[in-house]
Structure formats: structure tokens, C-alpha cells
Amino acid sequence: MKNKTTLTQQEIDFLESFLSCCFETGGSTYWISKVESDAETYHSCTFTDDPDGRIRIYDGEQEEWHEFGAKEMLEGINKVIKYKSIEDDDAGRYDNGDADCAIQHAIFGKVIYG
């Protein structure tokens, strides 16, 4: 991600499929109550090709907004991959709990819920 000017469609698809576990299938909805991005507000999440684009979530537990981008999310995913000893980046190999852990790492640097 360092010095990238745009994300590839493959990177965007990977991030979106991973984040759909957080926002669409309930992985993080126990603490996230609203999601916004630089593009629009949604129940799900979409990354643009701008690696500096930001996603904002409202944390219902702390009652405050948090922000992260593709770089932080990929770092969070890498922590989950390392923890689970998975050798590839196939988003289909992760479940809602993994996605929740990755987004918490992206926002807080560690898992604080669940």
C-alpha cells in the first residue's frame, strides 16, 4: 500500500468481501451501528480506488465515531491471517468473527470487543 495511487479492483473486491462479514452478516453489528465512507452512507461498506479513502463507523458501545482506511484494514486482516496461520488472502476462508477482529485491529490496534 505504500506510495500507491489507486487500489486495484482485486484489492477493492477483497476488502469489500471481507467487510461484508462485518456489516452485512452481523460480524460487528453488536458494536457498530452506522457506517459511512467518503462516497456515501450505507449499511454495508464500499472502498473506492483511492487508498487514502476513509470509512467511518459509529461505535455504539463507546458512543463515538472511528475512522479507518484500506491500509489499516489490510493490516488488521494480516493480523488475523498471521493468527490463523492462513497462507493465502482468500476472503472466503474467514468468518464473521475473523472479520470483526480485523476491523477492531484496523481501528483500535487490538481486539477490545467480543
C-alpha positions, 0 to 999 in steps of 0.5 A: 500500500505504500506510495500507491495511487489507486487500489486495484479492483482485486484489492477493492473486491477483497476488502469489500468481501471481507467487510461484508462479514462485518456489516452485512452478516452481523460480524460487528453489528453488536458494536457498530451501528452506522457506517459511512465512507467518503462516497456515501452512507450505507449499511454495508461498506464500499472502498473506492480506488483511492487508498487514502479513502476513509470509512467511518463507523459509529461505535455504539458501545463507546458512543463515538465515531472511528475512522479507518482506511484500506491500509489499516484494514489490510493490516488488521486482516494480516493480523488475523491471517498471521493468527490463523496461520492462513497462507493465502488472502482468500476472503472466503476462508474467514468468518464473521468473527475473523472479520470483526477482529480485523476491523477492531485491529484496523481501528483500535490496534487490538481486539477490545470487543467480543 
